[in-house]
């Protein structure tokens, strides 16, 4: 089983398939939340981020520009998520200026740090998909052993 976004799913979404839209949203929501946390977004802002990313990705053919020949979907998605997160931060800063708050936010400014966080979040996303698929394929005791081994090898990644 491949743990990548299938172009057929993306095409179904472009055609307005609500089921594909919901599957995509659920598959990537946790990843968007992790990335939102990297930018210091609040819980409400993370929910807004998911909505904004979904709108950016799939509102009409003119916005949907992923081209497999130009790179990986995960890099394309990262760019969209990052841009929407920055938009949310800008909006927050603007709102704070009108209310007299300083609107400061703790956000990693080093691109390398943000890229490393994205790579870890992507790894967690793929691992979660793989574990969900595996859970249905093996007996519960074997799955528990695998989870124990993973938790020893890399704490807090599951």
C-alpha positions, -999 to +999 in steps of 0.1 A: +000+000+000+014+034-010+011+062+016+011+090-008-016+112-021-030+097-053-035+119-083-068+102-088-080+115-054-068+150-063-087+147-096-119+135-079-116+165-055-112+189-084-144+175-100-163+182-068-164+147-052-174+155-016-163+120-004-128+125-017-128+161-002-136+147+032-111+119+030-084+143+020-093+167+049-093+139+075-061+124+061-042+158+063-059+176+092-034+164+118-005+173+096-020+208+092-024+211+129+012+201+135+024+227+110+001+253+126+017+246+159+051+252+143+039+287+135+025+293+170-012+292+160-039+288+187-064+259+185-090+282+168-063+294+144-054+258+135-090+250+127-090+281+105-058+270+089-073+237+079-103+256+063-080+281+046-058+254+032-087+234+019-101+264+002-068+274-013-062+239-027-095+232-042-114+264-052-114+262-089-088+251-114-069+284-114-058+278-078-051+241-080-016+240-096+001+209-084+023+195-112+039+161-104+067+168-128+077+199-108+081+181-074+065+162-046+030+168-035+042+171+001+063+201-008+034+217-027+011+211+003+038+226+027+039+257+007+002+262+008+000+255+045+029+279+053+013+307+032-021+303+049-004+302+084+014+334+076-019+350+065-034+340+098-005+355+117-007+387+096-044+390+104-038+384+141-011+412+141-035+436+123-063+428+148-040+433+177-028+467+164-064+479+163-070+468+199-037+481+212-021+446+218+014+441+207+003+408+189+037+392+192+039+355+184+065+328+191+073+315+157+105+298+146+121+322+122+148+300+109+138+282+077+159+252+085+141+247+118+107+250+101+118+226+074+130+200+100+097+204+118+078+198+085+099+167+078+091+153+113+054+161+108+053+144+074+070+114+089+044+112+117+016+116+091+029+087+070+036+066+100+001+071+113-013+060+079+008+029+079-001+020+115-038+024+107-034+001+078-013-024+097-038-025+127-064-041+105-039-067+091-023-083+121-035-096+155-039-071+184-010-086+204+015-082+175+003-047+169+008-039+206+044-052+204+051-030+173+037+000+192+059-007+222+089-010+199+081+023+182+075+041+214+109+030+226+126+039+194+111+073+190+090+087+219+060+108+212+059+103+174+027+082+174 
